[in-house]
């Protein structure tokens, strides 16, 4: 990054917090995005997240997963967010260990099944 691209103040650094750049890589069936270099420089890599995105055929984001880059294994968590549209207007957020990123589809499916059970049981009451 050249000098003219560098932020002039700490406030300008904050503009790059939670800004991601595409990697053009697919990991576990998800598009991977990495933290902006200024975010990494200002906060250190361990205090940033990687972002993984699943899109539908219309290029709309349907699943978003943010995974911590911390060096502490037990703290390396991922947070997956998605909605149950069009069936229900429910936003789900599930947290799991980063080592389980490979199982994101299973985690998503099982979470949806549990929510569906809740609604079916409520309707039967």
Protein Blocks (a to p, Z undefined) as FASTA:
>chain_A
ZZklpcfbfklmmmmgopacdehiaeehiacddddfklmmmnopklcccddddddfkopa
fbdcdddfbfblklmccdddddfbfkbacdddddddfklmmmmmmmmmmmmmmmmmmmmm
mmmZZ
